[in-house]
Amino acid sequence: MMRQGGHKRRTSHVMIVRRWIPHYRGPFYEALRSRLDAQGVKLSVVYGHPRPDDQRYGDTVDLPWGTPIGQRRLRLGRRQLMWQPGVLRLTRHADLVIVEQASSLLVNYVLLARAMVGGPAVAFWGHGRNFQAATASRLGEAVKRIVSRRAHWWFAYNDLSGRVVRDLGYPAARITSVENAIDTRALVDGRASLDAGDVERARRDLGLMGSHVGIYCGGLYEQKRLGALIESSHRIRVQIPDFELIVVGDGPQRHLIDRAARGAPWVHVLGAVHGQGRVPLFALADVFLLPGLVGLAVLDSFALEVPLVTSTTAEHSPEVDYLVDGVNGLIVDDGGDASTYAAAVVQLLNDRESLARLRAGCRAAAREHTIERMAGQFAGGIVAALQRPRD
């Protein structure tokens, strides 16, 4: 960074500490590093790896310029805590340390205590609270509410998370909404370059016969409300006899989907499909059916221009805030009733004008929610945090 008048000062050093790096986060760190470097700020990322038997978090990546660390898990009753040895040593000369807002990360408390006696400033990056209440620890959430107010700065996932943090009593002027996103450029470009022949080949490969198609793409686990997906799809099929469903994904509840597909040739179960392989599948679909938890999948919906239909019943992640009912998708107030959800989907499938309007909304949203914007927001927040005097 530079002082006014062009005089150089020492490079500020920011360190981000993560439990691991999901595959979709790698491009963000590269973009953030580039932006900060242009502003005279050095970025380091310290991270661990999930255990081989913990598959909930999907593929992870290494950063060539990052610093891997070991991690130890500790059991306290039903709670699993984590200690990250090496973090205190690695961060001792940093100007700002950005950590996950997680009550289970023991090093966070030590970092905050060290900051109070002159150590590096500490910022939080997170949701503000656990949006999946069914899996939240009451004690953990109580601790989180107290500790969250001790940070020097806050990097909230998006505006919804920012409001949650503000409601904790944290100053709004010290909250950066980073507009959490993933790199969807390849999906956008893949869709733009797709031709009719590619789509027809995908249709033949699946044996798809219907002209009304829904797709589900994501993890197959409880919060996704797969039972509601299956029941509502059957109800849609009753009212639109040529309706077919494509299911992309894998997970612990895969057996529910496999069972539903037996004797139902209109349900096409593909398992996990990554990257560009999803593009022709989404091109076949009219709607993205997701009656359960909405997270980053909404960005796939935008990039591939397939409107997402979800429910108010589900416990969504903060990214649901990007979904604007009637503009770039539908949020059905179904009270957990699959018939109500199905009726909304049937109405949309029979209204090509509304489908076209929602597709246009997806295109606009895809231009708005980008990894470049996220990197810019995050970098701006880091510079502001570095410039703010310590309490």
C-alpha positions as CSV (number, residue, x, y, z in Angstrom):
1,M,0.0,0.0,0.0
2,M,1.1,3.6,-0.5
3,R,1.0,6.7,1.7
4,Q,-0.4,9.9,0.3
5,G,2.3,11.7,-1.7
6,G,3.6,8.5,-3.2
7,H,5.9,7.4,-0.3
8,K,6.1,3.7,0.1
9,R,5.4,2.0,3.4
10,R,5.8,-1.7,4.2
11,T,3.5,-4.2,2.5
12,S,0.5,-5.1,4.6
13,H,0.1,-8.8,5.2
14,V,-3.3,-10.5,5.3
15,M,-3.8,-14.1,6.2
16,I,-6.9,-16.2,5.7
17,V,-7.3,-19.4,7.7
18,R,-9.6,-22.1,6.4
19,R,-10.3,-25.7,7.4
20,W,-9.9,-26.7,3.7
21,I,-10.3,-25.2,0.2
22,P,-13.4,-26.5,-1.7
23,H,-12.7,-27.0,-5.4
24,Y,-14.9,-24.1,-6.3
25,R,-13.0,-21.6,-4.1
26,G,-9.6,-21.9,-5.8
27,P,-10.4,-19.4,-8.6
28,F,-11.6,-16.9,-6.0
29,Y,-8.4,-16.9,-4.0
30,E,-6.4,-16.4,-7.2
31,A,-8.6,-13.4,-8.2
32,L,-8.4,-12.0,-4.7
33,R,-4.6,-12.4,-4.5
34,S,-4.2,-10.5,-7.8
35,R,-6.4,-7.6,-6.7
36,L,-4.7,-7.3,-3.4
37,D,-1.2,-7.5,-5.0
38,A,-2.2,-4.5,-7.2
39,Q,-3.0,-2.5,-4.0
40,G,0.3,-3.5,-2.2
41,V,-1.3,-6.1,0.1
42,K,0.2,-9.5,0.4
43,L,-2.3,-12.4,0.8
44,S,-1.5,-15.7,2.4
45,V,-3.9,-18.6,2.8
46,V,-3.4,-21.3,5.6
47,Y,-5.6,-24.4,5.2
48,G,-6.0,-28.0,6.2
49,H,-7.7,-31.0,4.6
50,P,-10.9,-32.9,5.4
51,R,-10.5,-36.5,6.6
52,P,-10.8,-39.2,3.9
53,D,-14.0,-40.5,5.6
54,D,-15.7,-37.1,5.5
55,Q,-17.2,-36.8,2.1
56,R,-19.8,-34.1,2.8
57,Y,-17.6,-31.4,1.5
58,G,-16.8,-32.8,-1.9
59,D,-13.6,-32.2,-3.8
60,T,-10.9,-30.0,-2.3
61,V,-7.9,-28.3,-3.9
62,D,-4.5,-27.2,-2.9
63,L,-3.2,-23.6,-3.6
64,P,0.3,-23.7,-5.0
65,W,1.2,-20.6,-3.0
66,G,-0.9,-21.6,0.1
67,T,0.4,-23.1,3.4
68,P,-1.1,-26.5,4.3
69,I,-1.4,-27.3,8.0
70,G,-2.5,-30.3,10.2
71,Q,-5.7,-30.3,12.1
72,R,-6.8,-32.2,15.2
73,R,-10.4,-33.0,16.0
74,L,-11.6,-33.2,19.6
75,R,-14.8,-34.7,20.8
76,L,-16.8,-32.9,23.6
77,G,-20.0,-34.8,24.1
78,R,-21.9,-34.6,20.8
79,R,-19.8,-31.6,19.7
80,Q,-16.7,-32.0,17.5
81,L,-14.2,-29.3,18.0
82,M,-11.1,-28.6,16.0
83,W,-7.6,-27.3,16.9
84,Q,-5.3,-26.1,14.1
85,P,-1.7,-26.3,15.3
86,G,0.6,-23.9,13.6
87,V,-1.9,-21.1,13.0
88,L,-0.6,-19.0,15.9
89,R,3.0,-19.2,14.7
90,L,2.2,-18.6,11.1
91,T,0.0,-15.6,11.7
92,R,2.0,-13.8,14.4
93,H,3.4,-11.2,12.0
94,A,0.2,-10.6,10.0
95,D,-1.7,-7.3,10.0
96,L,-5.1,-9.0,9.7
97,V,-6.1,-12.6,10.2
98,I,-9.4,-13.6,8.6
99,V,-11.0,-16.8,10.1
100,E,-14.2,-18.7,9.6
101,Q,-17.0,-17.8,11.9
102,A,-17.4,-21.2,13.5
103,S,-17.7,-21.8,17.3
104,S,-16.0,-25.2,16.9
105,L,-12.7,-23.7,15.8
106,L,-10.7,-23.4,19.0
107,V,-7.9,-21.3,17.6
108,N,-10.3,-18.4,16.9
109,Y,-10.7,-17.8,20.7
110,V,-6.9,-17.7,21.1
111,L,-6.5,-15.3,18.1
112,L,-9.1,-12.9,19.5
113,A,-7.4,-13.0,22.9
114,R,-4.1,-12.3,21.3
115,A,-5.6,-9.4,19.4
116,M,-6.8,-7.8,22.7
117,V,-3.2,-7.6,23.9
118,G,-1.7,-6.1,20.7
119,G,-1.6,-9.1,18.4
120,P,-2.8,-9.1,14.8
121,A,-6.4,-7.9,14.2
122,V,-9.0,-10.7,13.6
123,A,-11.9,-10.6,11.1
124,F,-14.7,-13.1,10.7
125,W,-15.9,-14.5,7.4
126,G,-19.2,-16.4,7.5
127,H,-23.0,-16.6,7.4
128,G,-23.6,-14.8,10.7
129,R,-25.5,-17.8,12.1
130,N,-26.3,-21.4,11.2
131,F,-29.1,-21.1,8.6
132,Q,-29.9,-24.9,9.0
133,A,-31.5,-24.7,12.4
134,A,-32.1,-28.5,12.6
135,T,-28.3,-29.1,12.6
136,A,-27.3,-26.1,14.8
137,S,-25.9,-26.5,18.3
138,R,-27.8,-24.2,20.7
139,L,-24.6,-23.7,22.8
140,G,-22.5,-23.2,19.7
141,E,-24.9,-20.5,18.3
142,A,-25.0,-18.7,21.7
143,V,-21.2,-18.6,21.8
144,K,-21.1,-17.5,18.1
145,R,-23.4,-14.6,18.9
146,I,-21.1,-13.3,21.7
147,V,-17.8,-13.9,20.0
148,S,-18.9,-12.5,16.6
149,R,-19.1,-9.0,18.1
150,R,-15.4,-9.1,19.1
151,A,-14.0,-9.0,15.6
152,H,-12.2,-6.1,14.1
153,W,-14.1,-6.5,10.8
154,W,-16.7,-8.7,9.3
155,F,-16.9,-10.3,5.8
156,A,-20.5,-11.5,5.5
157,Y,-21.4,-13.9,2.7
158,N,-24.0,-11.5,1.2
159,D,-26.5,-8.8,2.2
160,L,-28.7,-11.4,4.0
161,S,-25.8,-12.5,6.2
162,G,-24.8,-8.8,6.6
163,R,-28.2,-8.1,8.1
164,V,-27.8,-11.1,10.5
165,V,-24.5,-9.8,11.7
166,R,-25.8,-6.3,12.1
167,D,-28.7,-7.7,14.2
168,L,-26.1,-9.2,16.5
169,G,-25.2,-5.6,17.5
170,Y,-22.2,-5.4,15.2
171,P,-21.5,-1.9,13.6
172,A,-22.8,-1.8,10.0
173,A,-19.8,0.4,8.9
174,R,-17.5,-2.5,9.7
175,I,-19.4,-5.2,7.6
176,T,-18.4,-6.0,4.1
177,S,-21.0,-8.0,2.1
178,V,-18.8,-10.1,-0.2
179,E,-21.6,-11.4,-2.4
180,N,-20.5,-15.0,-2.2
181,A,-20.1,-16.5,-5.7
182,I,-18.4,-19.2,-7.7
183,D,-16.7,-19.1,-11.1
184,T,-19.5,-19.8,-13.5
185,R,-17.8,-18.3,-16.6
186,A,-17.1,-21.8,-18.1
187,L,-20.8,-22.7,-17.7
188,V,-21.9,-19.4,-19.3
189,D,-19.5,-19.9,-22.2
190,G,-20.4,-23.5,-22.6
191,R,-24.1,-22.7,-22.9
192,A,-23.4,-20.0,-25.4
193,S,-21.4,-22.4,-27.6
194,L,-23.8,-25.2,-27.4
195,D,-25.6,-26.1,-30.6
196,A,-28.8,-27.9,-31.4
197,G,-26.8,-31.1,-32.3
198,D,-25.2,-31.2,-28.9
199,V,-28.6,-31.0,-27.2
200,E,-30.2,-33.6,-29.5
201,R,-27.3,-36.0,-28.8
202,A,-27.9,-35.6,-25.0
203,R,-31.6,-36.2,-25.5
204,R,-30.9,-39.4,-27.4
205,D,-28.4,-40.6,-24.9
206,L,-30.9,-40.2,-22.1
207,G,-33.8,-41.6,-24.1
208,L,-35.7,-38.5,-23.3
209,M,-39.1,-38.4,-25.0
210,G,-41.0,-35.6,-23.2
211,S,-41.2,-31.9,-24.1
212,H,-41.6,-30.8,-20.5
213,V,-38.4,-31.4,-18.5
214,G,-37.3,-30.7,-15.0
215,I,-33.8,-31.1,-13.6
216,Y,-32.4,-31.6,-10.1
217,C,-28.7,-31.0,-9.7
218,G,-26.9,-31.2,-6.3
219,G,-26.1,-33.3,-3.3
220,L,-28.5,-36.1,-2.3
221,Y,-29.0,-35.6,1.4
222,E,-31.7,-34.8,3.9
223,Q,-31.8,-31.0,3.7
224,K,-32.5,-31.2,0.0
225,R,-36.0,-32.6,0.7
226,L,-35.7,-35.4,-1.8
227,G,-39.0,-36.9,-0.7
228,A,-40.8,-33.7,-1.7
229,L,-38.9,-33.7,-5.0
230,I,-40.1,-37.2,-5.8
231,E,-43.7,-36.7,-4.7
232,S,-44.1,-33.4,-6.5
233,S,-42.6,-34.8,-9.7
234,H,-45.2,-37.6,-9.7
235,R,-47.9,-35.0,-9.2
236,I,-46.5,-33.0,-12.1
237,R,-46.4,-36.1,-14.3
238,V,-50.1,-36.7,-13.6
239,Q,-51.0,-33.2,-14.9
240,I,-48.4,-33.1,-17.7
241,P,-48.1,-36.7,-19.0
242,D,-44.9,-36.0,-21.0
243,F,-43.0,-34.5,-18.0
244,E,-39.6,-36.1,-17.3
245,L,-37.1,-35.5,-14.6
246,I,-33.3,-35.6,-14.8
247,V,-31.5,-36.1,-11.5
248,V,-27.8,-35.2,-11.3
249,G,-25.9,-35.7,-8.1
250,D,-24.9,-38.2,-5.4
251,G,-24.9,-38.5,-1.7
252,P,-26.1,-40.5,1.3
253,Q,-29.8,-40.5,0.2
254,R,-29.1,-41.6,-3.4
255,H,-31.1,-44.8,-2.6
256,L,-34.3,-42.7,-2.4
257,I,-33.8,-41.5,-6.0
258,D,-32.8,-44.9,-7.2
259,R,-36.0,-46.4,-5.7
260,A,-38.2,-43.7,-7.2
261,A,-36.7,-44.4,-10.6
262,R,-37.6,-48.1,-10.6
263,G,-40.6,-48.6,-12.8
264,A,-40.5,-44.9,-13.7
265,P,-38.6,-44.6,-17.0
266,W,-39.3,-40.9,-17.1
267,V,-36.9,-40.4,-14.1
268,H,-33.3,-40.3,-15.4
269,V,-30.7,-40.8,-12.6
270,L,-27.2,-39.9,-13.7
271,G,-25.2,-39.6,-10.5
272,A,-22.5,-36.9,-10.2
273,V,-21.7,-34.9,-13.3
274,H,-19.1,-32.1,-13.0
275,G,-18.2,-29.1,-15.0
276,Q,-19.1,-28.8,-18.7
277,G,-20.8,-32.2,-18.6
278,R,-23.8,-30.4,-17.0
279,V,-24.3,-27.9,-19.8
280,P,-26.2,-30.1,-22.3
281,L,-28.3,-31.6,-19.4
282,F,-29.5,-28.2,-18.3
283,A,-30.1,-27.2,-21.9
284,L,-32.7,-30.0,-22.0
285,A,-34.5,-28.7,-19.0
286,D,-37.3,-26.1,-18.6
287,V,-37.1,-25.8,-14.8
288,F,-34.6,-26.6,-12.0
289,L,-36.6,-28.3,-9.2
290,L,-35.1,-27.8,-5.8
291,P,-37.8,-27.9,-3.0
292,G,-35.0,-28.2,-0.4
293,L,-32.0,-26.2,0.6
294,V,-30.8,-23.6,-1.9
295,G,-27.2,-22.6,-1.7
296,L,-24.6,-22.1,-4.5
297,A,-26.8,-24.1,-6.9
298,V,-28.7,-21.0,-7.6
299,L,-25.7,-19.6,-9.4
300,D,-25.8,-22.7,-11.8
301,S,-29.4,-21.9,-12.4
302,F,-28.5,-18.3,-13.4
303,A,-25.5,-19.3,-15.5
304,L,-27.4,-22.0,-17.4
305,E,-30.6,-20.0,-17.7
306,V,-32.9,-22.6,-16.1
307,P,-35.2,-21.0,-13.5
308,L,-35.0,-22.6,-10.1
309,V,-38.2,-23.4,-8.2
310,T,-37.9,-23.7,-4.4
311,S,-40.0,-23.7,-1.3
312,T,-40.3,-21.4,1.7
313,T,-40.4,-24.6,3.8
314,A,-36.7,-25.4,3.3
315,E,-33.9,-24.1,5.5
316,H,-31.8,-22.3,2.9
317,S,-28.3,-21.0,2.9
318,P,-27.7,-17.2,2.5
319,E,-27.4,-17.5,-1.3
320,V,-31.2,-17.9,-1.5
321,D,-31.2,-14.1,-1.2
322,Y,-30.1,-13.9,-4.9
323,L,-33.4,-15.7,-5.9
324,V,-36.0,-13.0,-6.6
325,D,-39.5,-14.6,-6.8
326,G,-41.1,-14.0,-10.2
327,V,-38.0,-12.3,-11.6
328,N,-35.3,-15.0,-11.9
329,G,-37.0,-18.0,-10.2
330,L,-39.9,-19.0,-8.1
331,I,-40.2,-19.3,-4.3
332,V,-43.4,-21.3,-3.5
333,D,-45.1,-20.8,-0.2
334,D,-46.2,-24.4,0.0
335,G,-46.3,-25.1,3.7
336,G,-44.5,-28.3,3.0
337,D,-47.3,-29.6,0.8
338,A,-45.9,-31.3,-2.3
339,S,-49.2,-30.7,-4.2
340,T,-48.9,-27.0,-3.8
341,Y,-45.3,-27.0,-5.0
342,A,-46.2,-29.2,-8.0
343,A,-49.1,-26.9,-8.9
344,A,-46.8,-24.0,-9.1
345,V,-44.4,-25.9,-11.4
346,V,-47.2,-27.1,-13.6
347,Q,-48.5,-23.5,-14.0
348,L,-45.0,-22.4,-15.0
349,L,-44.4,-25.2,-17.4
350,N,-47.7,-24.4,-19.2
351,D,-46.8,-20.7,-19.4
352,R,-44.0,-20.3,-21.9
353,E,-44.1,-16.5,-21.6
354,S,-43.4,-16.6,-17.9
355,L,-40.6,-19.2,-18.5
356,A,-39.0,-16.8,-21.0
357,R,-39.2,-13.9,-18.6
358,L,-37.6,-15.9,-15.8
359,R,-34.8,-17.1,-18.2
360,A,-34.1,-13.4,-19.0
361,G,-33.9,-12.8,-15.2
362,C,-31.4,-15.6,-14.9
363,R,-29.2,-14.1,-17.6
364,A,-29.2,-10.7,-15.8
365,A,-28.5,-12.3,-12.4
366,A,-25.6,-14.3,-13.9
367,R,-24.0,-11.0,-14.9
368,E,-24.4,-9.6,-11.4
369,H,-23.3,-12.5,-9.2
370,T,-19.7,-13.2,-10.4
371,I,-16.5,-14.3,-8.8
372,E,-14.9,-11.0,-10.1
373,R,-17.4,-9.0,-8.1
374,M,-16.8,-11.2,-5.0
375,A,-13.0,-10.7,-5.3
376,G,-13.5,-6.9,-5.7
377,Q,-15.9,-6.7,-2.7
378,F,-13.6,-8.8,-0.5
379,A,-10.5,-6.8,-1.5
380,G,-12.2,-3.5,-0.8
381,G,-13.2,-4.8,2.6
382,I,-9.7,-5.9,3.4
383,V,-8.2,-2.5,2.5
384,A,-10.9,-0.8,4.6
385,A,-10.1,-3.1,7.6
386,L,-6.4,-2.4,7.3
387,Q,-7.0,1.3,7.3
388,R,-9.4,1.3,10.3
389,P,-7.7,2.1,13.6
390,R,-7.6,-0.7,16.2
391,D,-10.0,-0.3,19.2
